[in-house]
Amino acid sequence: MKATFELIQYNHNIPAKIELINGIISCLPHWHKEIELVFVFSGELTLTVKEQRHLLHADDVFLINAKEIHQITGEAEYLSVHISFEFVKQFDISDGDFEFDIVKDSGAEYEIRSLLWQLSRTVSEQVYPELRQSSLIADLVHILYVECRREKKEAAFGSSRVNSRNAKLAMEYIEQHYREEILQTDVAEMLGLHPAYFSMYFKEATGIGFQDYITDVRLRHALDALINENMTIDNAAKAGGFPSKRNFIMRCKRAYNLTPLQLKKEKRK
């Protein structure tokens, strides 16, 4: 299943994105680096993961592992929680490759459902919601490790999982150095790949071009600085690694059809 990469913008001060969604949903095949938990309140969702269709109704919980290509359609009210895999993986004491699986009707599913319901209540809280959200995210990760952690049975690049070592290394390098000048030739050389091959390979593995991916990462950090840290446009542009305020504004308009300040105003509504 061909898919595009989705860059997730986390909630302020926590390594997760928590979102209540209500209405008609039609998400084309996509993937992200984060683990995603879906908890349906009402309606019906169809999730296609690993080329298998799953029909979800009220009270159903579903977990999508990091880098799994998936598609969501239907009409429902549900909670979507994306949790940073980098945050999750820091607690793993082994050096293996792992994923999570929630067994239906198990004690773990019951506990996760309860925590997700509590997490949904924090979305409307006005006073320090991040404190409660941080605690609940930590509890979720603990249950995932204790009850749901599994060694990966397969690692299939080009199938339903984006799991290429070189693509992952390139993405991690960009995340660490986005404030600096990043040249495709340098990253290709670091990985021992020909620049022309690396360009095609990175887009095939991620669904997005190398330079576009860098821009998306810089936009995420710059907009977070502008919206959540109340930085000026100039300082937010520098925080995101953009060469200038003008470049930041241009890239933002191209991605969202809004200037950074217009986007900030929309987010604050």
Secondary structure, 3 states (H helix, E strand, C coil): CCCEECCCCCCCCCCEEEEEEEEEEEEEEEECCCEEEEEEEEEEEEEEECCEEEEECCCCEEEECCCECEEEEEEEEEEEEEECHHHHHCCCCCCCCEEECCCCCCHHHHHHHHHHHHHHHHCCCCCCHHHHHHHHHHHHHHHHHHHHEEECCCCCECCCECCCHHHHHHHHHHHHHCCCCCCHHHHHHHHCCCHHHHHHHHHHHHCCCHHHHHHHHHHHHHHHHHHCCCCCHHHHHHHCCCCCHHHHHHHHHHHHCCCHHHHHHHHHC
